[in-house]
Amino acid sequence: MCKKIRNKNMIIIIKILLWLIFMTMSIGGIFSLFFDLTFSYAPLILMTSGFFITLFSSENKKSFMVILLLIIFGVFIENIGVIYGIPFGSYVYSDYLGIKLLHTPVAIGFAWVMLTILASSFVNHNISLKNLFLGAFILTSFDLIIDPVSVNVMGAWEWESSGIYYGIPLSNFIGWFLTSILAMIILLTFKPKISYFGNLPGIIILTFFWIISITEGMIIPSILGLILIVYFVIKNIRSLFKKIF
């Protein structure tokens, strides 16, 4: 009994530490833009700590395994993209996002998990063509916000040929939509149980990139980010009120 209590207390302490790191990187990374501070590792630490918050938010072993499956899927599909130029187009990752598994930073797998779980919160969790396509559309919308900042501001990866959307080729977003359908199939099929806090890292990371897009004068990501974030907040306030009343 005492051992269980100690383990539970340890998990609580770890969660608190992760949230402290996560919020420090979120706030510090944004403030560095305004005060010319060096915070180059903020996105990497943000993705890593955010992922572990999501992992600790899984409520059973099946949910834990689904999260790991999404990481494997994300890293695998990105490696296919880097090596063969399919389905996104030809690009290469820099060392900005840290340790790589073959040609892809592990942090990209973390991002796939958080953003897929966040996208699923916008749709009904029953698997259907409508939910799959809507979830994939929302995931692709996230990419429209994150990629311009990642490429043009952070230099996290580089495209072989420039495209029409802030230097990013259209093939990237077509590829994202198609692979997002597969990610949503995984999530909606296995239906992992993630606590409310499991969605927060994804929306905070999206907000992080959205604020940077505003400071950089990127109009489309700025408008799109505002729409998605406001919708998420309103939707969750409604859900919270329904639970209370």
Summary of the structure (lengths in Angstrom):
residues: 245
radius of gyration: 17.8
end to end distance: 35.8
largest distance: 60.7
contacts: 806
relative contact order: 0.13
helix: 74%
strand: 6%
